[in-house]
Amino acid sequence: MLRVIMRASLVVFTSCAAFAQTAENSPTFEVASVKPAAPITGNFIRMGMRGGPGTPDPGQISYSNVTLKNVLTNAYGVKGFQISGPGWLDSERYDIVAKLPRGATKEQFMVMLQNLLAERFKLTLHREKRDLPMYALVVGKNGPKLKESVDDPPPKEGDAPKVGGPAADGPPPPPGKLPMGRDGFPVMPPGMGGRGGASMIFMNGNVRLTANRQSMAGLAEMLSVQFDLPVVDMTGLKGNYDITMYFAPEGLAGMRMLGGLTPPPPGAPPPGEGGGGMPMASAPDAQSNPNLFAALQEQLGLKLEQRKGPVDLLVIDHLEKAPVEN
């Protein structure tokens, strides 16, 4: 698995106190099971994080095939690029099932996760502020190529439901399967994602990213997840947009498909401009679409510019790979 290495040019210690220390009367789960996930077989992995306050199942969480970085982002309300720790944070996977006390709030739930990490993985960490590489999302020299969202008219009686994505070709698919569109990707069910929703589908070595009624800040957030680096919206565009973009996931290998792209280091050209990039071994046609940098410019009229800026980080001092037995 490829891993982004972020070099710091400025380090300011803002706190040397260890977090995630379980204190008396601090919220904890009533019951919790934590165990390593079963080994991954084949080229597909099913992972999920379900339940908790604000969901249809507020009294229980069920995390399947999650990394500790996934859990840390929920426990501390940070992004993946704000966590500095061992490389296996992105590779070791766990199954976690826990029962919450009745009426637990989101804030209490986050403390429960922090305490769980401290108790089962002996986690200690502290905060730092570092000057790190980041990207600014800006408008390209020829202007944006974006479709501003418009509200759909109310359906008329007898109208057939609308299906998102390019139209499907051929006969109806078997029950339980999605129809395929003319672009070679599945046609998603109507309303999937809702306002501001987004999806990313990998097919035959290419990616289709779709976003519904998305702001530029929301797009920057999506890109930051892919790069595992901060992406800041500096486009000045204030509208909401319907976005469809196709690209080849250069820099992705194996399970990194689930987590993000690896950008070039600061000062290096983007992939496809003398900067390497490794297509997935199982995707012989991975070059049929441009890489993400080029797709942003060609299809959306946007581009990413390399910058540096201060980022608040959680720095892991100690973390054990094998959880304490249940």
C-alpha positions in Angstrom: 0.0 0.0 0.0 1.3 3.4 -1.0 1.6 5.9 1.8 1.8 9.6 1.7 4.9 10.9 3.5 4.3 14.5 4.7 7.5 16.4 5.6 7.2 19.1 8.2 9.0 22.4 7.9 7.6 23.9 11.1 6.5 22.1 14.2 4.8 23.9 17.0 3.8 21.9 20.1 0.4 23.0 21.3 -0.1 20.2 23.8 2.1 17.6 25.3 -0.6 16.0 27.4 -1.7 12.5 26.3 -5.3 12.1 25.1 -7.6 9.1 25.3 -6.9 8.4 29.0 -9.9 6.7 30.5 -11.0 8.7 33.6 -13.5 7.8 36.3 -17.0 8.6 35.2 -15.9 9.1 31.6 -18.4 7.6 29.1 -17.7 4.1 28.0 -19.5 1.4 26.0 -21.7 -1.0 28.0 -20.2 -3.9 26.1 -17.6 -4.0 23.3 -16.1 -6.6 21.1 -12.9 -5.8 19.3 -11.1 -8.3 17.1 -8.9 -8.5 14.0 -10.9 -8.8 10.8 -10.7 -12.0 8.8 -8.0 -12.0 6.1 -9.0 -10.4 2.8 -9.4 -12.8 -0.1 -9.8 -11.9 -3.8 -10.0 -8.3 -5.1 -13.0 -7.1 -3.2 -13.5 -6.0 0.4 -16.8 -5.1 2.1 -16.3 -2.6 4.9 -18.8 -0.4 6.8 -19.3 1.8 9.9 -23.0 1.6 11.0 -24.9 2.8 14.0 -24.4 5.3 16.8 -26.1 8.6 17.7 -28.0 10.2 14.8 -28.5 7.0 12.9 -31.4 4.5 12.7 -29.5 2.3 15.2 -28.3 4.8 17.9 -27.8 2.1 20.6 -25.2 0.0 18.9 -22.3 0.4 16.4 -21.1 -2.3 14.0 -17.8 -1.6 12.3 -16.6 -4.2 9.8 -13.1 -4.3 8.2 -12.2 -0.9 9.5 -8.7 0.5 10.0 -7.8 2.3 13.2 -7.4 5.5 11.1 -11.1 5.1 10.3 -11.9 4.8 14.0 -9.6 7.7 15.0 -11.3 10.1 12.5 -14.7 9.3 14.2 -13.3 9.4 17.7 -11.6 12.8 17.4 -13.5 14.5 14.6 -10.5 14.9 12.3 -9.6 14.0 8.7 -7.2 11.2 7.8 -4.4 13.6 6.9 -4.5 15.0 10.4 -3.3 11.7 11.9 0.4 11.0 12.2 1.2 7.4 13.2 2.5 4.0 12.2 2.1 2.9 8.6 -0.1 0.0 9.6 -2.9 2.4 10.6 -4.0 2.1 6.9 -3.6 -1.6 6.5 -4.6 -3.6 9.7 -8.3 -4.1 9.8 -10.7 -4.8 12.7 -14.3 -5.7 13.5 -15.8 -3.7 16.3 -19.3 -4.2 17.8 -20.3 -2.1 20.8 -23.5 -1.3 22.8 -24.1 2.3 23.8 -25.9 3.5 27.0 -29.4 4.6 26.3 -29.6 8.3 25.2 -25.9 8.7 24.5 -25.0 11.9 22.7 -22.6 12.2 19.7 -20.1 13.9 22.0 -20.3 11.1 24.5 -20.0 8.6 21.7 -16.7 10.2 20.6 -15.3 9.9 24.1 -16.4 6.3 24.2 -14.4 5.6 21.1 -11.4 7.4 22.5 -11.6 5.3 25.7 -12.0 2.1 23.7 -8.9 2.9 21.8 -7.0 3.6 25.0 -8.2 0.5 26.8 -8.0 -2.0 24.0 -5.1 -0.6 21.9 -3.2 1.3 24.7 -3.4 4.5 22.6 -1.7 7.7 23.8 -1.3 10.8 21.6 -0.8 14.5 21.6 -1.5 17.5 19.3 0.9 19.4 17.1 0.6 22.1 14.5 2.8 21.5 11.4 3.3 23.4 8.2 2.4 20.7 5.6 2.0 20.3 1.9 -1.6 21.0 0.7 -3.5 21.8 -2.4 -5.6 24.8 -3.4 -8.5 24.1 -5.6 -8.7 27.0 -8.1 -10.4 27.9 -11.4 -8.4 27.0 -14.6 -7.2 29.6 -17.0 -10.1 29.0 -19.4 -12.8 29.3 -16.7 -14.9 26.6 -15.0 -16.9 24.0 -17.0 -19.5 23.3 -14.3 -23.2 22.6 -14.5 -25.0 24.5 -11.8 -27.7 22.5 -10.0 -31.4 23.3 -10.5 -34.2 22.0 -8.4 -36.2 19.2 -10.1 -39.8 20.1 -10.8 -42.3 18.3 -8.6 -43.3 14.9 -10.2 -46.6 14.8 -11.9 -49.1 12.0 -11.2 -48.3 9.0 -13.3 -44.7 10.0 -14.0 -42.2 7.2 -13.9 -39.4 7.6 -11.3 -36.2 9.1 -12.5 -33.0 7.1 -12.4 -29.7 8.9 -11.9 -26.7 8.5 -14.2 -26.4 7.9 -17.9 -29.2 5.9 -19.5 -29.1 2.2 -19.4 -28.7 0.1 -22.5 -30.0 -3.4 -23.3 -32.5 -5.6 -21.5 -33.4 -5.1 -17.8 -30.8 -6.6 -15.5 -31.5 -9.7 -13.3 -33.2 -9.0 -10.0 -30.8 -7.5 -7.4 -28.4 -6.1 -10.0 -28.0 -2.5 -11.2 -28.5 -1.8 -14.9 -25.4 -0.7 -16.8 -25.2 2.8 -18.4 -23.8 3.8 -21.8 -20.6 4.9 -19.9 -19.9 1.3 -18.7 -20.8 2.1 -15.1 -23.9 1.1 -13.1 -26.9 3.3 -13.2 -27.6 4.3 -9.6 -31.0 4.1 -8.0 -33.1 7.4 -8.0 -32.3 9.8 -5.2 -29.1 8.0 -4.1 -27.0 10.4 -2.1 -29.7 13.2 -1.9 -28.7 16.8 -1.8 -25.0 17.2 -1.6 -24.6 13.4 -2.0 -21.7 11.8 -3.9 -20.5 8.5 -5.1 -17.3 7.0 -6.5 -17.4 3.8 -8.5 -14.3 1.8 -9.7 -14.9 -0.2 -12.9 -12.3 -1.8 -15.2 -9.4 0.4 -13.9 -11.3 3.7 -14.2 -13.3 5.8 -11.7 -16.6 7.7 -12.1 -17.1 10.4 -9.5 -20.6 11.9 -9.3 -21.8 14.6 -7.0 -25.3 16.0 -6.7 -25.8 19.7 -5.7 -22.2 19.9 -4.5 -20.5 23.0 -3.4 -16.9 23.7 -4.2 -16.0 23.3 -0.5 -17.7 19.8 -0.7 -15.7 18.9 -3.8 -12.5 20.0 -2.0 -13.4 17.8 0.9 -13.8 14.8 -1.4 -10.5 15.5 -3.0 -8.7 15.8 0.4 -9.9 12.3 1.2 -8.5 11.0 -2.1 -5.1 12.6 -1.6 -4.9 12.2 2.2 -3.8 15.8 2.2 -5.6 19.1 2.8 -7.4 20.6 -0.2 -8.7 24.1 0.3 -11.4 25.7 -1.9 -10.1 28.9 -3.4 -12.3 28.9 -6.5 -14.5 31.7 -5.3 -17.5 29.8 -6.8 -20.5 30.0 -4.5 -23.0 27.9 -6.3 -24.0 24.2 -6.0 -23.1 22.0 -9.0 -23.9 18.6 -10.5 -20.6 16.9 -11.2 -19.6 13.9 -13.2 -15.9 13.2 -13.7 -14.1 10.2 -15.2 -10.4 9.4 -14.4 -7.9 6.7 -14.1 -6.7 6.1 -10.5 -3.0 6.4 -11.0 -1.1 5.9 -7.8 -3.7 3.4 -6.5 -2.6 -0.1 -5.7 -4.5 -3.0 -4.1 -6.7 -1.9 -1.2 -5.7 1.8 -1.7 -8.7 1.8 -4.0 -10.8 2.2 -0.9 -8.8 5.0 0.6 -7.3 7.5 -1.8 -4.8 8.5 -4.4 -1.2 9.2 -3.7 -0.2 12.7 -5.1 3.3 13.7 -6.2 5.5 15.2 -3.6 5.8 19.0 -3.4 7.7 20.3 -6.4 7.2 17.2 -8.5 5.0 17.2 -11.6 1.6 15.5 -11.4 1.4 11.9 -12.7 1.3 11.8 -16.4 3.7 14.8 -16.7 6.9 13.0 -15.9 5.8 12.0 -12.4 5.4 8.2 -12.4 2.2 6.8 -11.2 1.3 3.1 -11.0 -1.9 1.8 -12.5 -3.6 -1.1 -10.9 -2.3 -4.5 -12.0 -5.8 -5.8 -12.6 -6.7 -2.9 -14.8 -5.2 -3.2 -18.3 -7.3 -0.3 -19.6 -6.5 2.0 -16.7 -5.1 4.7 -19.0 -8.3 5.1 -21.1 -9.2 8.1 -18.9 -6.8 10.9 -17.7 -5.5 11.0 -14.1 -7.3 13.0 -11.5 -5.2 16.2 -12.0 -5.9 16.2 -15.7 -9.5 15.3 -15.4 -10.2 18.2 -13.1 -8.8 20.6 -15.7 -10.2 19.0 -18.8 -13.7 18.1 -17.5 -14.4 20.7 -14.8 -12.1 23.6 -15.7 -10.5 23.4 -12.3 -7.0 22.7 -11.1 -4.9 21.9 -8.0 -2.0 24.2 -7.0 0.5 23.1 -4.5 0.8 25.1 -1.4 1.9 24.9 2.2 0.0 25.8 5.3 -0.5 25.0 9.0 -2.4 21.9 9.9 -3.5 20.6 13.3 -2.4 17.0 13.8 -3.0 14.2 16.2 0.4 12.5 16.7 0.4 9.0 18.0 2.9 8.3 20.8 1.9 4.7 21.4 -0.5 2.3 19.8 -0.5 -1.5 19.9 -1.5 -3.6 16.9 -3.1 -6.5 18.8 -6.2 -5.4 20.8 -6.6 -6.5 24.4 -8.8 -9.6 24.5 -12.6 -9.0 24.9 
